Amino acid sequence: MKKYVKNCLAILLAALIPGTMVQAEGAPDDLYAQSAVLMDADTGRILFEKNGESEMPMASTTKIMTLLVTLQNADLEGEVNVSAYAASMPDVQLNIREGERYRLRDLCYSLMLESHNDSAVAIAEHVGGSVEGFASMMNQKARDLGCYHTYFITPNGLDAQDENGTHSTTAQDLARIMRSCMQNEEFLSITREPSWSFSDLDGTRSFTVNNKNAFLNMMEGALTGKTGFTNGAGYCYVGALERGGKRLIAVVLACGWPNHKTWKWSDTTKLMNYGIENFHRETVGEQSLTLEPIRIENGQVEQVRTAAPVESRELLMGEDDRFSMDILAPDSLPAPVEAGEMVGTVIYYLNGEVFDLFPVCIEDSCPAIDYEWCLKQVMNRWFPGNLGL
């Protein structure tokens, strides 16, 4: 039994390792970006990558995490007091001033629609107590999402380095963060707003910010996204699209430097079209599943029934993708066993790599043979129905 449990643990660990892709015919091979990823937003499966695990600076695409952490930890009606440090941030700026007061919601629109660096720091200081405190919240959220190759130092994405590393991520990690952002309706609402007008809380200054995410008007079904540029990162973009039952996330990092500002749009469009044209939605795991009873050694019954609550899954599948499944369960177990005890695993594979697991559990308890049970068997055999045993 212990050996079997160890095998189960090995399988569970294997499930955490990203699988090898089978990239469909026609995969883009002429991208400008040094690193790129296309993800199925519904499952998190990587459909295409180019150096998707390379750690790179990501400029203002950072701000999708800034907004996500803010939405999950703060009241958007809260009052933000502008510090001298926040007001000192370089372009791009809202040009807020030390001592001014703003509603947090308004600064979130400034953050995402026009990518203002001073608004990002004011938000971070309000939500996290300091930029360092907020960066810790960002890094914890990244770990929660399984982004182990991401390190945040700033809330605005300006190039930065400290004793622990460089402000950076990978295209795969950034896609994972966007996948989480897409599940937040407030995030989608803010990032899709064409423009937003507001004033500081004293009513002395008024602003209008306009959405600079051109991709929202480039492709049918564009949902959300964020641009970025620094000298270290080059042009970057992370965006999402929904069309024909498909929800796709595209990431491009280091996609050219001046004067190649449009390359990120070219690459993003190629990635999205690749996903739309080469993948179809398919339901897998619908076939009937027969589980054999397990023989019980030294048990009061010879065998027990097993069950597995398997579920079908909808996946985006390319023409070369192959689904398969396997059942790992022992032929026998020593008594005693308890109803509900996990004794095996049903494994779903895509192209030979684990993508989902379901437990195989015992349906009926079986105690071990003991003196009392043996006595009862003998008495019932020799005096059937007379002893009430």
MARDO-902610 format. One record per residue (C-alpha): residue in three letters; residue number from 1; y, z, x; chain. Coordinates in steps of 0.5 Angstrom, whole numbers, plus 500, padded with zeros to 3 digits. Layout:
<recs>
REC/res/n/c2/c3/c1/chain
REC/ala/NUM/Y/Z/X/A
...
</recs>
This chain:
<recs>
REC/res/n/c2/c3/c1/chain
REC/met/1/500/500/500/A
REC/lys/2/505/502/506/A
REC/lys/3/503/495/509/A
REC/tyr/4/505/492/502/A
REC/val/5/512/495/502/A
REC/lys/6/513/493/509/A
REC/asn/7/512/486/507/A
REC/cys/8/516/487/501/A
REC/leu/9/522/489/505/A
REC/ala/10/521/483/510/A
REC/ile/11/522/479/504/A
REC/leu/12/528/482/501/A
REC/leu/13/531/482/508/A
REC/ala/14/530/474/508/A
REC/ala/15/533/473/502/A
REC/leu/16/540/475/505/A
REC/ile/17/539/470/510/A
REC/pro/18/543/463/508/A
REC/gly/19/538/458/507/A
REC/thr/20/538/451/510/A
REC/met/21/541/446/506/A
REC/val/22/539/439/504/A
REC/gln/23/545/435/504/A
REC/ala/24/545/429/499/A
REC/glu/25/546/422/501/A
REC/gly/26/553/420/502/A
REC/ala/27/555/427/505/A
REC/pro/28/562/426/508/A
REC/asp/29/562/425/515/A
REC/asp/30/569/423/517/A
REC/leu/31/573/430/515/A
REC/tyr/32/579/431/519/A
REC/ala/33/578/439/518/A
REC/gln/34/574/442/524/A
REC/ser/35/571/447/519/A
REC/ala/36/569/446/512/A
REC/val/37/565/448/506/A
REC/leu/38/563/446/499/A
REC/met/39/560/451/495/A
REC/asp/40/557/452/488/A
REC/ala/41/561/457/485/A
REC/asp/42/556/459/480/A
REC/thr/43/551/461/485/A
REC/gly/44/554/462/491/A
REC/arg/45/550/456/494/A
REC/ile/46/553/452/500/A
REC/leu/47/552/445/498/A
REC/phe/48/556/442/504/A
REC/glu/49/558/445/511/A
REC/lys/50/561/443/517/A
REC/asn/51/562/448/522/A
REC/gly/52/562/453/516/A
REC/glu/53/560/459/520/A
REC/ser/54/565/458/525/A
REC/glu/55/571/464/526/A
REC/met/56/578/461/525/A
REC/pro/57/585/463/523/A
REC/met/58/586/462/516/A
REC/ala/59/594/462/515/A
REC/ser/60/596/464/508/A
REC/thr/61/589/462/505/A
REC/thr/62/589/470/506/A
REC/lys/63/593/471/500/A
REC/ile/64/588/470/495/A
REC/met/65/585/477/498/A
REC/thr/66/592/480/498/A
REC/leu/67/592/478/491/A
REC/leu/68/585/480/489/A
REC/val/69/586/487/492/A
REC/thr/70/592/488/489/A
REC/leu/71/589/486/482/A
REC/gln/72/584/491/483/A
REC/asn/73/588/497/485/A
REC/ala/74/595/497/482/A
REC/asp/75/599/497/476/A
REC/leu/76/602/490/476/A
REC/glu/77/608/494/472/A
REC/gly/78/609/498/478/A
REC/glu/79/616/499/482/A
REC/val/80/616/496/489/A
REC/asn/81/621/499/494/A
REC/val/82/623/494/499/A
REC/ser/83/622/496/507/A
REC/ala/84/626/494/513/A
REC/tyr/85/619/491/515/A
REC/ala/86/618/487/509/A
REC/ala/87/625/484/509/A
REC/ser/88/624/482/516/A
REC/met/89/618/477/515/A
REC/pro/90/619/470/518/A
REC/asp/91/619/464/513/A
REC/val/92/617/462/508/A
REC/gln/93/621/468/505/A
REC/leu/94/623/470/498/A
REC/asn/95/629/473/502/A
REC/ile/96/628/480/499/A
REC/arg/97/633/486/502/A
REC/glu/98/631/493/504/A
REC/gly/99/632/498/499/A
REC/glu/100/631/493/493/A
REC/arg/101/626/494/488/A
REC/tyr/102/622/489/484/A
REC/arg/103/616/489/479/A
REC/leu/104/610/488/483/A
REC/arg/105/607/483/478/A
REC/asp/106/614/478/480/A
REC/leu/107/612/479/487/A
REC/cys/108/605/477/486/A
REC/tyr/109/608/470/483/A
REC/ser/110/612/470/489/A
REC/leu/111/606/471/494/A
REC/met/112/602/466/490/A
REC/leu/113/606/460/488/A
REC/glu/114/611/459/494/A
REC/ser/115/607/464/499/A
REC/his/116/613/468/501/A
REC/asn/117/611/473/507/A
REC/asp/118/616/478/505/A
REC/ser/119/613/479/498/A
REC/ala/120/606/480/502/A
REC/val/121/608/485/506/A
REC/ala/122/612/489/500/A
REC/ile/123/606/488/496/A
REC/ala/124/601/491/502/A
REC/glu/125/606/497/503/A
REC/his/126/606/499/496/A
REC/val/127/599/498/494/A
REC/gly/128/596/501/501/A
REC/gly/129/601/505/503/A
REC/ser/130/602/501/509/A
REC/val/131/600/494/512/A
REC/glu/132/595/497/516/A
REC/gly/133/592/501/510/A
REC/phe/134/592/495/506/A
REC/ala/135/589/491/511/A
REC/ser/136/583/496/511/A
REC/met/137/582/495/504/A
REC/met/138/582/488/505/A
REC/asn/139/577/489/510/A
REC/gln/140/573/493/506/A
REC/lys/141/573/488/500/A
REC/ala/142/571/483/505/A
REC/arg/143/565/487/507/A
REC/asp/144/563/488/499/A
REC/leu/145/563/481/498/A
REC/gly/146/558/480/504/A
REC/cys/147/564/477/508/A
REC/tyr/148/561/480/515/A
REC/his/149/565/474/519/A
REC/thr/150/572/476/517/A
REC/tyr/151/577/480/519/A
REC/phe/152/584/482/516/A
REC/ile/153/590/484/520/A
REC/thr/154/596/482/516/A
REC/pro/155/597/481/508/A
REC/asn/156/600/474/509/A
REC/gly/157/596/471/514/A
REC/leu/158/601/470/520/A
REC/asp/159/597/469/526/A
REC/ala/160/595/476/529/A
REC/gln/161/591/480/534/A
REC/asp/162/589/487/535/A
REC/glu/163/584/491/539/A
REC/asn/164/579/490/534/A
REC/gly/165/580/482/534/A
REC/thr/166/583/476/531/A
REC/his/167/586/475/524/A
REC/ser/168/580/470/522/A
REC/thr/169/575/468/517/A
REC/thr/170/570/463/516/A
REC/ala/171/570/457/511/A
REC/gln/172/563/460/508/A
REC/asp/173/567/467/508/A
REC/leu/174/573/464/505/A
REC/ala/175/569/461/499/A
REC/arg/176/565/467/498/A
REC/ile/177/572/471/497/A
REC/met/178/575/465/492/A
REC/arg/179/568/466/488/A
REC/ser/180/570/473/487/A
REC/cys/181/577/471/485/A
REC/met/182/575/466/480/A
REC/gln/183/572/471/476/A
REC/asn/184/579/475/475/A
REC/glu/185/582/472/469/A
REC/glu/186/589/475/472/A
REC/phe/187/588/471/478/A
REC/leu/188/587/465/475/A
REC/ser/189/593/466/470/A
REC/ile/190/598/467/476/A
REC/thr/191/595/462/481/A
REC/arg/192/596/456/475/A
REC/glu/193/603/458/473/A
REC/pro/194/607/452/474/A
REC/ser/195/614/457/475/A
REC/trp/196/616/464/474/A
REC/ser/197/623/467/474/A
REC/phe/198/625/474/475/A
REC/ser/199/630/479/477/A
REC/asp/200/630/485/482/A
REC/leu/201/630/491/477/A
REC/asp/202/637/493/478/A
REC/gly/203/639/486/475/A
REC/thr/204/643/484/481/A
REC/arg/205/639/478/484/A
REC/ser/206/635/472/480/A
REC/phe/207/629/468/482/A
REC/thr/208/625/462/480/A
REC/val/209/619/460/484/A
REC/asn/210/615/454/483/A
REC/asn/211/608/453/484/A
REC/lys/212/607/449/491/A
REC/asn/213/599/448/490/A
REC/ala/214/599/440/489/A
REC/phe/215/592/440/488/A
REC/leu/216/592/443/481/A
REC/asn/217/595/436/479/A
REC/met/218/591/432/484/A
REC/met/219/584/432/480/A
REC/glu/220/582/433/473/A
REC/gly/221/579/440/472/A
REC/ala/222/583/443/478/A
REC/leu/223/583/451/477/A
REC/thr/224/586/455/483/A
REC/gly/225/587/455/490/A
REC/lys/226/592/457/496/A
REC/thr/227/595/453/502/A
REC/gly/228/596/455/509/A
REC/phe/229/599/453/515/A
REC/thr/230/601/457/522/A
REC/asn/231/601/454/529/A
REC/gly/232/594/457/530/A
REC/ala/233/591/456/524/A
REC/gly/234/593/449/523/A
REC/tyr/235/593/446/515/A
REC/cys/236/588/450/511/A
REC/tyr/237/586/450/504/A
REC/val/238/581/453/499/A
REC/gly/239/581/451/492/A
REC/ala/240/576/451/486/A
REC/leu/241/575/446/480/A
REC/glu/242/571/446/474/A
REC/arg/243/568/439/471/A
REC/gly/244/562/437/467/A
REC/gly/245/559/444/467/A
REC/lys/246/560/444/475/A
REC/arg/247/564/449/478/A
REC/leu/248/566/448/485/A
REC/ile/249/570/451/491/A
REC/ala/250/572/447/497/A
REC/val/251/575/450/504/A
REC/val/252/578/446/509/A
REC/leu/253/580/450/516/A
REC/ala/254/584/447/522/A
REC/cys/255/585/441/518/A
REC/gly/256/590/437/522/A
REC/trp/257/597/440/525/A
REC/pro/258/604/436/524/A
REC/asn/259/605/431/522/A
REC/his/260/598/431/518/A
REC/lys/261/600/435/512/A
REC/thr/262/596/431/507/A
REC/trp/263/590/431/511/A
REC/lys/264/588/437/507/A
REC/trp/265/588/434/500/A
REC/ser/266/584/428/503/A
REC/asp/267/579/432/505/A
REC/thr/268/579/437/499/A
REC/thr/269/578/431/495/A
REC/lys/270/572/428/499/A
REC/leu/271/569/435/498/A
REC/met/272/570/435/491/A
REC/asn/273/568/428/489/A
REC/tyr/274/561/429/493/A
REC/gly/275/559/435/489/A
REC/ile/276/561/432/483/A
REC/glu/277/557/425/484/A
REC/asn/278/551/428/488/A
REC/phe/279/549/434/484/A
REC/his/280/547/435/477/A
REC/arg/281/545/442/473/A
REC/glu/282/538/443/473/A
REC/thr/283/534/449/470/A
REC/val/284/529/452/474/A
REC/gly/285/524/457/473/A
REC/glu/286/522/455/466/A
REC/gln/287/514/454/467/A
REC/ser/288/510/460/464/A
REC/leu/289/508/465/469/A
REC/thr/290/501/468/469/A
REC/leu/291/500/475/473/A
REC/glu/292/493/477/474/A
REC/pro/293/491/484/473/A
REC/ile/294/490/489/480/A
REC/arg/295/484/492/481/A
REC/ile/296/484/499/482/A
REC/glu/297/480/503/487/A
REC/asn/298/477/510/485/A
REC/gly/299/481/509/479/A
REC/gln/300/479/512/472/A
REC/val/301/480/505/470/A
REC/glu/302/477/498/473/A
REC/gln/303/484/495/473/A
REC/val/304/491/495/470/A
REC/arg/305/496/489/468/A
REC/thr/306/502/487/471/A
REC/ala/307/508/484/469/A
REC/ala/308/515/481/472/A
REC/pro/309/521/480/468/A
REC/val/310/522/473/471/A
REC/glu/311/528/469/469/A
REC/ser/312/530/461/469/A
REC/arg/313/536/459/473/A
REC/glu/314/541/454/473/A
REC/leu/315/542/450/479/A
REC/leu/316/546/445/482/A
REC/met/317/541/440/485/A
REC/gly/318/541/434/489/A
REC/glu/319/536/429/489/A
REC/asp/320/533/431/495/A
REC/asp/321/533/439/493/A
REC/arg/322/526/442/491/A
REC/phe/323/524/448/487/A
REC/ser/324/518/452/488/A
REC/met/325/516/459/487/A
REC/asp/326/511/464/489/A
REC/ile/327/507/471/487/A
REC/leu/328/506/476/492/A
REC/ala/329/502/482/490/A
REC/pro/330/496/485/492/A
REC/asp/331/489/484/490/A
REC/ser/332/487/492/489/A
REC/leu/333/491/498/490/A
REC/pro/334/488/505/491/A
REC/ala/335/489/510/485/A
REC/pro/336/493/513/482/A
REC/val/337/498/508/480/A
REC/glu/338/504/509/475/A
REC/ala/339/507/505/470/A
REC/gly/340/513/501/472/A
REC/glu/341/511/502/479/A
REC/met/342/513/496/483/A
REC/val/343/507/493/487/A
REC/gly/344/509/486/488/A
REC/thr/345/515/480/488/A
REC/val/346/516/473/485/A
REC/ile/347/520/469/489/A
REC/tyr/348/524/463/488/A
REC/tyr/349/525/458/493/A
REC/leu/350/530/452/494/A
REC/asn/351/528/447/500/A
REC/gly/352/523/453/502/A
REC/glu/353/528/458/503/A
REC/val/354/529/464/498/A
REC/phe/355/534/464/493/A
REC/asp/356/532/469/488/A
REC/leu/357/527/475/487/A
REC/phe/358/524/479/481/A
REC/pro/359/519/485/481/A
REC/val/360/512/485/479/A
REC/cys/361/511/492/476/A
REC/ile/362/505/495/473/A
REC/glu/363/504/496/466/A
REC/asp/364/499/502/465/A
REC/ser/365/498/508/469/A
REC/cys/366/492/510/472/A
REC/pro/367/490/517/475/A
REC/ala/368/485/517/480/A
REC/ile/369/478/520/479/A
REC/asp/370/477/527/479/A
REC/tyr/371/472/533/477/A
REC/glu/372/475/533/470/A
REC/trp/373/474/526/469/A
REC/cys/374/467/526/472/A
REC/leu/375/465/532/467/A
REC/lys/376/468/528/461/A
REC/gln/377/464/522/463/A
REC/val/378/458/526/463/A
REC/met/379/459/530/457/A
REC/asn/380/461/524/453/A
REC/arg/381/455/520/455/A
REC/trp/382/450/526/454/A
REC/phe/383/453/529/448/A
REC/pro/384/457/523/445/A
REC/gly/385/462/525/439/A
REC/asn/386/460/532/439/A
REC/leu/387/464/536/444/A
REC/gly/388/471/533/443/A
REC/leu/389/472/531/450/A
</recs>
